[in-house]
Amino acid sequence: MNTEPLLAPIHAFLHCRTPQAWIDEARKPENLPLLLTDHLVCELKAAQTAMWLIRRYVADKESSEALLAWLKPWEEFIHQQTNDLTFLEQQKGLSKAVISRADVKYGDVLVDKMVLLIKEELHHFYQVLEIMQARGIPYIKITASRYAKGLLREITTHEPQTLVDKLICGAYIEARSCERFASLAPHLDRELAAFYVSLLRSEARHYQDYLALAEQVAKADISDRVRKIGETEAQLIQQPDSQLRFHSGVPAF
């Protein structure tokens, strides 16, 4: 697969590439269980973020409660380490039948984009878990990285700029994920490399969807906010980090 057409816009959007020191650490076989575990958690977090956006800005109360109940088994697996995996087929049952509030002009577009993202992220969750199980890697809870929190500190506290900033942050997280999959793939075994390359197309589209939504909501030039949040994202990637995670900075341990 020729990945350059997919990656060229990603590299232009991001303010830095993944440091070689992170790649060197992440490619070590002994770090694979940690990396896959964090990847698994990141897929759920991505779905949770999209779900939160629907609930916060579009869905009515009844739909919001139904969405919470629908995602609960995934969250219980991650937080409580339950052994029941029957919920994994549920991502196929999520539809766009979420009632949009009449006063939200961008509601239908947001629901369409975010429901697709949720379904894809939860499918990726399923795929990562399958790989872990096939390799005898148990799921064990780990601490979160500082990356997402660092980005969220840039979010403005007044609407509609809050939503615009959240969407821009989402775009950077998805773009960085895509860039890291591509950076790491050449250093992994054939199965994992093929899996990570297979994720590039959807991750690239996710970043574009987030950015397009931000522009639609803002109805104004967002280039300054995109640049500012991008600068923060690059700092987080380039600064020393005391723990290895999928979105961590330069290893300092």
C-alpha positions as a Markdown table, in Angstrom:
| # | Residue | x | y | z |
|---|---|---|---|---|
| 1 | Met | 0.0 | 0.0 | 0.0 |
| 2 | Asn | 1.4 | 3.4 | -1.0 |
| 3 | Thr | 0.8 | 5.4 | 2.2 |
| 4 | Glu | 2.4 | 8.7 | 1.0 |
| 5 | Pro | -0.8 | 10.3 | -0.4 |
| 6 | Leu | -2.5 | 9.6 | 3.0 |
| 7 | Leu | 0.5 | 10.8 | 5.1 |
| 8 | Ala | 1.4 | 13.9 | 3.2 |
| 9 | Pro | -1.5 | 16.0 | 4.6 |
| 10 | Ile | -0.9 | 14.5 | 8.1 |
| 11 | His | 2.7 | 15.6 | 8.0 |
| 12 | Ala | 1.8 | 19.0 | 6.8 |
| 13 | Phe | -0.8 | 19.4 | 9.5 |
| 14 | Leu | 1.4 | 18.3 | 12.4 |
| 15 | His | 4.1 | 20.6 | 13.7 |
| 16 | Cys | 6.6 | 17.8 | 14.2 |
| 17 | Arg | 7.3 | 14.2 | 13.4 |
| 18 | Thr | 7.6 | 11.5 | 16.1 |
| 19 | Pro | 11.1 | 11.7 | 17.6 |
| 20 | Gln | 13.3 | 8.7 | 16.7 |
| 21 | Ala | 13.9 | 8.1 | 20.5 |
| 22 | Trp | 10.2 | 7.3 | 20.9 |
| 23 | Ile | 10.3 | 4.9 | 17.9 |
| 24 | Asp | 13.4 | 3.2 | 19.3 |
| 25 | Glu | 11.8 | 2.6 | 22.6 |
| 26 | Ala | 8.4 | 1.6 | 21.3 |
| 27 | Arg | 9.7 | -1.0 | 18.9 |
| 28 | Lys | 11.4 | -3.0 | 21.7 |
| 29 | Pro | 9.6 | -6.4 | 22.0 |
| 30 | Glu | 9.4 | -6.1 | 25.8 |
| 31 | Asn | 7.3 | -2.9 | 25.4 |
| 32 | Leu | 4.8 | -4.5 | 23.0 |
| 33 | Pro | 2.3 | -5.5 | 25.7 |
| 34 | Leu | 2.3 | -2.0 | 27.2 |
| 35 | Leu | 1.9 | -0.4 | 23.8 |
| 36 | Leu | -1.0 | -2.6 | 22.7 |
| 37 | Thr | -2.7 | -2.1 | 26.0 |
| 38 | Asp | -2.5 | 1.7 | 25.7 |
| 39 | His | -3.6 | 1.4 | 22.1 |
| 40 | Leu | -6.6 | -0.5 | 23.2 |
| 41 | Val | -7.5 | 2.2 | 25.8 |
| 42 | Cys | -6.9 | 4.9 | 23.3 |
| 43 | Glu | -9.5 | 3.4 | 20.9 |
| 44 | Leu | -12.1 | 3.5 | 23.7 |
| 45 | Lys | -11.2 | 7.0 | 24.6 |
| 46 | Ala | -11.6 | 8.1 | 21.0 |
| 47 | Ala | -15.1 | 6.6 | 21.0 |
| 48 | Gln | -15.9 | 8.2 | 24.3 |
| 49 | Thr | -14.9 | 11.6 | 23.1 |
| 50 | Ala | -17.1 | 11.3 | 20.0 |
| 51 | Met | -20.0 | 10.0 | 22.1 |
| 52 | Trp | -19.5 | 13.0 | 24.6 |
| 53 | Leu | -19.7 | 15.5 | 21.7 |
| 54 | Ile | -23.0 | 14.0 | 20.5 |
| 55 | Arg | -24.5 | 14.0 | 24.0 |
| 56 | Arg | -23.2 | 17.4 | 25.0 |
| 57 | Tyr | -24.2 | 19.3 | 21.8 |
| 58 | Val | -26.8 | 17.4 | 19.9 |
| 59 | Ala | -28.7 | 14.5 | 21.5 |
| 60 | Asp | -31.8 | 15.0 | 23.6 |
| 61 | Lys | -32.0 | 13.6 | 27.1 |
| 62 | Glu | -33.5 | 10.2 | 26.2 |
| 63 | Ser | -31.0 | 9.6 | 23.4 |
| 64 | Ser | -28.2 | 10.7 | 25.6 |
| 65 | Glu | -29.1 | 8.2 | 28.3 |
| 66 | Ala | -29.4 | 5.4 | 25.7 |
| 67 | Leu | -25.9 | 6.2 | 24.4 |
| 68 | Leu | -24.5 | 6.1 | 27.9 |
| 69 | Ala | -26.0 | 2.7 | 28.5 |
| 70 | Trp | -24.8 | 1.5 | 25.1 |
| 71 | Leu | -21.1 | 2.3 | 25.8 |
| 72 | Lys | -21.2 | 1.2 | 29.4 |
| 73 | Pro | -19.9 | -2.5 | 28.8 |
| 74 | Trp | -16.8 | -1.2 | 27.1 |
| 75 | Glu | -16.1 | 1.1 | 29.9 |
| 76 | Glu | -16.7 | -1.6 | 32.5 |
| 77 | Phe | -14.2 | -3.8 | 30.7 |
| 78 | Ile | -11.5 | -1.2 | 30.8 |
| 79 | His | -12.1 | 0.2 | 34.3 |
| 80 | Gln | -13.3 | -3.0 | 36.1 |
| 81 | Gln | -11.5 | -5.6 | 34.0 |
| 82 | Thr | -14.7 | -7.7 | 33.5 |
| 83 | Asn | -14.3 | -11.0 | 31.8 |
| 84 | Asp | -17.6 | -10.9 | 29.8 |
| 85 | Leu | -16.8 | -10.0 | 26.2 |
| 86 | Thr | -20.2 | -10.5 | 24.6 |
| 87 | Phe | -20.6 | -6.7 | 24.3 |
| 88 | Leu | -17.9 | -6.7 | 21.6 |
| 89 | Glu | -20.5 | -7.3 | 18.8 |
| 90 | Gln | -22.6 | -4.3 | 19.9 |
| 91 | Gln | -20.7 | -1.7 | 17.9 |
| 92 | Lys | -22.5 | -3.1 | 14.8 |
| 93 | Gly | -25.9 | -2.1 | 16.4 |
| 94 | Leu | -25.2 | 1.6 | 16.8 |
| 95 | Ser | -27.1 | 3.7 | 14.3 |
| 96 | Lys | -27.5 | 7.4 | 13.4 |
| 97 | Ala | -31.0 | 7.4 | 14.9 |
| 98 | Val | -30.1 | 10.0 | 17.5 |
| 99 | Ile | -32.5 | 12.8 | 17.8 |
| 100 | Ser | -30.9 | 16.1 | 17.0 |
| 101 | Arg | -32.0 | 19.2 | 18.8 |
| 102 | Ala | -33.8 | 21.6 | 16.4 |
| 103 | Asp | -31.7 | 24.6 | 17.4 |
| 104 | Val | -28.3 | 22.9 | 16.4 |
| 105 | Lys | -27.7 | 23.6 | 12.7 |
| 106 | Tyr | -24.6 | 21.4 | 12.6 |
| 107 | Gly | -26.3 | 18.6 | 14.5 |
| 108 | Asp | -27.0 | 16.2 | 11.7 |
| 109 | Val | -23.4 | 16.5 | 10.3 |
| 110 | Leu | -21.9 | 16.0 | 13.8 |
| 111 | Val | -24.0 | 12.9 | 14.4 |
| 112 | Asp | -23.2 | 11.4 | 11.1 |
| 113 | Lys | -19.4 | 11.9 | 11.5 |
| 114 | Met | -19.2 | 10.9 | 15.1 |
| 115 | Val | -21.4 | 7.8 | 14.9 |
| 116 | Leu | -19.1 | 6.5 | 12.1 |
| 117 | Leu | -16.1 | 7.4 | 14.1 |
| 118 | Ile | -17.4 | 5.6 | 17.2 |
| 119 | Lys | -18.2 | 2.4 | 15.2 |
| 120 | Glu | -14.7 | 2.4 | 13.6 |
| 121 | Glu | -12.9 | 3.1 | 16.9 |
| 122 | Leu | -14.8 | 0.3 | 18.7 |
| 123 | His | -14.0 | -2.0 | 15.8 |
| 124 | His | -10.4 | -1.2 | 16.2 |
| 125 | Phe | -10.7 | -1.9 | 19.9 |
| 126 | Tyr | -12.0 | -5.3 | 19.0 |
| 127 | Gln | -9.1 | -5.9 | 16.6 |
| 128 | Val | -6.5 | -4.8 | 19.1 |
| 129 | Leu | -8.0 | -7.1 | 21.8 |
| 130 | Glu | -8.0 | -10.0 | 19.4 |
| 131 | Ile | -4.3 | -9.5 | 18.7 |
| 132 | Met | -3.6 | -9.3 | 22.5 |
| 133 | Gln | -5.5 | -12.5 | 23.2 |
| 134 | Ala | -3.8 | -14.3 | 20.3 |
| 135 | Arg | -0.4 | -13.4 | 21.7 |
| 136 | Gly | -1.3 | -14.2 | 25.3 |
| 137 | Ile | -1.2 | -10.6 | 26.4 |
| 138 | Pro | -3.7 | -10.0 | 29.3 |
| 139 | Tyr | -5.4 | -6.7 | 29.7 |
| 140 | Ile | -4.0 | -4.9 | 32.8 |
| 141 | Lys | -5.0 | -1.4 | 33.8 |
| 142 | Ile | -2.3 | 1.3 | 33.2 |
| 143 | Thr | -2.1 | 4.9 | 33.9 |
| 144 | Ala | -3.0 | 7.5 | 31.3 |
| 145 | Ser | -0.4 | 9.6 | 29.5 |
| 146 | Arg | -0.2 | 13.4 | 30.0 |
| 147 | Tyr | -0.8 | 14.0 | 26.3 |
| 148 | Ala | -4.6 | 14.5 | 26.2 |
| 149 | Lys | -4.7 | 16.5 | 29.4 |
| 150 | Gly | -2.0 | 18.7 | 28.0 |
| 151 | Leu | -4.0 | 19.4 | 24.9 |
| 152 | Leu | -7.2 | 20.0 | 26.8 |
| 153 | Arg | -5.6 | 22.8 | 28.7 |
| 154 | Glu | -5.7 | 24.9 | 25.5 |
| 155 | Ile | -9.5 | 24.7 | 25.3 |
| 156 | Thr | -11.3 | 28.1 | 25.6 |
| 157 | Thr | -14.0 | 28.2 | 28.3 |
| 158 | His | -16.8 | 30.0 | 26.3 |
| 159 | Glu | -19.0 | 28.7 | 23.5 |
| 160 | Pro | -18.9 | 28.2 | 20.6 |
| 161 | Gln | -15.1 | 28.4 | 20.9 |
| 162 | Thr | -15.1 | 25.6 | 23.4 |
| 163 | Leu | -16.6 | 23.2 | 20.9 |
| 164 | Val | -14.3 | 24.5 | 18.1 |
| 165 | Asp | -11.2 | 23.9 | 20.3 |
| 166 | Lys | -12.4 | 20.5 | 21.3 |
| 167 | Leu | -12.8 | 19.5 | 17.6 |
| 168 | Ile | -9.3 | 20.9 | 16.8 |
| 169 | Cys | -7.9 | 18.9 | 19.6 |
| 170 | Gly | -9.6 | 15.8 | 18.2 |
| 171 | Ala | -8.1 | 16.5 | 14.8 |
| 172 | Tyr | -4.6 | 16.6 | 16.3 |
| 173 | Ile | -5.1 | 13.4 | 18.3 |
| 174 | Glu | -6.3 | 11.5 | 15.3 |
| 175 | Ala | -3.5 | 12.9 | 13.1 |
| 176 | Arg | -0.9 | 12.0 | 15.6 |
| 177 | Ser | -2.3 | 8.5 | 15.9 |
| 178 | Cys | -2.1 | 8.1 | 12.1 |
| 179 | Glu | 1.5 | 9.4 | 12.0 |
| 180 | Arg | 2.5 | 7.0 | 14.8 |
| 181 | Phe | 1.0 | 4.0 | 13.2 |
| 182 | Ala | 3.0 | 4.8 | 10.1 |
| 183 | Ser | 6.2 | 5.5 | 12.0 |
| 184 | Leu | 6.0 | 2.3 | 14.0 |
| 185 | Ala | 4.8 | -0.1 | 11.4 |
| 186 | Pro | 8.1 | -0.7 | 9.6 |
| 187 | His | 9.7 | -1.9 | 12.9 |
| 188 | Leu | 7.0 | -4.4 | 13.9 |
| 189 | Asp | 6.4 | -8.0 | 12.8 |
| 190 | Arg | 4.5 | -8.6 | 9.6 |
| 191 | Glu | 1.1 | -9.1 | 11.3 |
| 192 | Leu | 1.2 | -6.0 | 13.4 |
| 193 | Ala | 2.7 | -3.9 | 10.6 |
| 194 | Ala | -0.1 | -4.8 | 8.3 |
| 195 | Phe | -2.7 | -4.0 | 11.0 |
| 196 | Tyr | -1.2 | -0.6 | 11.7 |
| 197 | Val | -1.0 | 0.3 | 8.0 |
| 198 | Ser | -4.7 | -0.8 | 7.7 |
| 199 | Leu | -5.7 | 1.8 | 10.2 |
| 200 | Leu | -4.1 | 4.7 | 8.4 |
| 201 | Arg | -7.1 | 5.5 | 6.1 |
| 202 | Ser | -9.7 | 5.8 | 8.8 |
| 203 | Glu | -7.4 | 7.7 | 11.1 |
| 204 | Ala | -6.6 | 10.2 | 8.4 |
| 205 | Arg | -10.3 | 10.7 | 7.6 |
| 206 | His | -11.1 | 11.2 | 11.3 |
| 207 | Tyr | -8.7 | 14.1 | 11.6 |
| 208 | Gln | -10.2 | 15.7 | 8.5 |
| 209 | Asp | -13.7 | 15.2 | 9.8 |
| 210 | Tyr | -12.9 | 16.9 | 13.1 |
| 211 | Leu | -11.2 | 19.8 | 11.3 |
| 212 | Ala | -14.1 | 20.3 | 8.9 |
| 213 | Leu | -16.6 | 20.3 | 11.8 |
| 214 | Ala | -14.6 | 22.9 | 13.6 |
| 215 | Glu | -14.7 | 25.1 | 10.6 |
| 216 | Gln | -18.4 | 24.6 | 10.1 |
| 217 | Val | -19.2 | 25.4 | 13.8 |
| 218 | Ala | -16.9 | 28.5 | 13.9 |
| 219 | Lys | -18.1 | 30.0 | 10.7 |
| 220 | Ala | -14.9 | 32.0 | 10.7 |
| 221 | Asp | -11.2 | 31.6 | 10.2 |
| 222 | Ile | -9.8 | 29.1 | 12.7 |
| 223 | Ser | -6.2 | 29.1 | 11.5 |
| 224 | Asp | -4.9 | 30.9 | 14.6 |
| 225 | Arg | -6.5 | 28.3 | 17.0 |
| 226 | Val | -5.3 | 25.5 | 14.8 |
| 227 | Arg | -1.8 | 26.8 | 14.9 |
| 228 | Lys | -1.8 | 27.5 | 18.7 |
| 229 | Ile | -3.1 | 24.0 | 19.6 |
| 230 | Gly | -0.7 | 22.4 | 17.1 |
| 231 | Glu | 2.2 | 24.1 | 18.8 |
| 232 | Thr | 1.1 | 22.7 | 22.1 |
| 233 | Glu | 0.7 | 19.3 | 20.6 |
| 234 | Ala | 4.2 | 19.4 | 19.2 |
| 235 | Gln | 5.6 | 20.5 | 22.6 |
| 236 | Leu | 4.0 | 17.5 | 24.3 |
| 237 | Ile | 5.4 | 15.1 | 21.7 |
| 238 | Gln | 8.9 | 16.6 | 21.9 |
| 239 | Gln | 9.2 | 17.1 | 25.6 |
| 240 | Pro | 10.7 | 14.4 | 27.9 |
| 241 | Asp | 8.2 | 11.8 | 29.3 |
| 242 | Ser | 8.6 | 9.6 | 32.3 |
| 243 | Gln | 6.5 | 6.8 | 30.9 |
| 244 | Leu | 6.0 | 5.1 | 27.5 |
| 245 | Arg | 2.5 | 5.5 | 26.0 |
| 246 | Phe | 1.2 | 5.6 | 22.5 |
| 247 | His | 1.1 | 9.4 | 22.5 |
| 248 | Ser | 4.0 | 10.0 | 25.0 |
| 249 | Gly | 6.9 | 12.3 | 24.4 |
| 250 | Val | 10.7 | 11.6 | 24.3 |
| 251 | Pro | 11.5 | 8.7 | 26.7 |
| 252 | Ala | 13.2 | 9.9 | 29.8 |
| 253 | Phe | 13.5 | 6.8 | 31.9 |
